[in-house]
Amino acid sequence: MSSQLNELRLQLERLDYDNKEGVIAMDILKEQNADLTNDIEELRKTLAELRAAQKEGASADDKEKRKAEKMALMMAKFDTVSVSLVSETARIRSLVIP
């Protein structure tokens, strides 16, 4: 009977030790999980900032492209008008100066 009691005490001590190890392991995992959660939040914020910056950059690029297109269109119109004026001036000169 006493040997059985000693054996049960040993088993109880082992279970108590295993339980304490489990609690320690659980605490470590909780800390690691909290650290990883914080890292994920930081990465999400950084990603959101990068996306916003990319949209702003794309918007600026679009504005520059539209500005360049408008300028090219204005220059093309100016060239057409200047060619018309030169040819009209030459025609008038030919009529006025024989």
Secondary structure in CASP SS format (residue, H / E / C, confidence):
PFRMAT SS
TARGET T0000
AUTHOR 0000-0000-0000
METHOD secondary structure of the structure
MODEL  1
M C 1.00
S H 1.00
S H 1.00
Q H 1.00
L H 1.00
N H 1.00
E H 1.00
L H 1.00
R H 1.00
L H 1.00
Q H 1.00
L H 1.00
E H 1.00
R H 1.00
L H 1.00
D H 1.00
Y H 1.00
D H 1.00
N H 1.00
K H 1.00
E H 1.00
G H 1.00
V H 1.00
I H 1.00
A H 1.00
M H 1.00
D H 1.00
I H 1.00
L H 1.00
K H 1.00
E H 1.00
Q H 1.00
N H 1.00
A H 1.00
D H 1.00
L H 1.00
T H 1.00
N H 1.00
D H 1.00
I H 1.00
E H 1.00
E H 1.00
L H 1.00
R H 1.00
K H 1.00
T H 1.00
L H 1.00
A H 1.00
E H 1.00
L H 1.00
R H 1.00
A H 1.00
A H 1.00
Q H 1.00
K H 1.00
E H 1.00
G H 1.00
A H 1.00
S H 1.00
A H 1.00
D H 1.00
D H 1.00
K H 1.00
E H 1.00
K H 1.00
R H 1.00
K H 1.00
A H 1.00
E H 1.00
K H 1.00
M H 1.00
A H 1.00
L H 1.00
M H 1.00
M H 1.00
A H 1.00
K H 1.00
F H 1.00
D H 1.00
T H 1.00
V H 1.00
S H 1.00
V H 1.00
S H 1.00
L H 1.00
V H 1.00
S H 1.00
E H 1.00
T H 1.00
A H 1.00
R H 1.00
I H 1.00
R H 1.00
S H 1.00
L H 1.00
V H 1.00
I C 1.00
P C 1.00
END
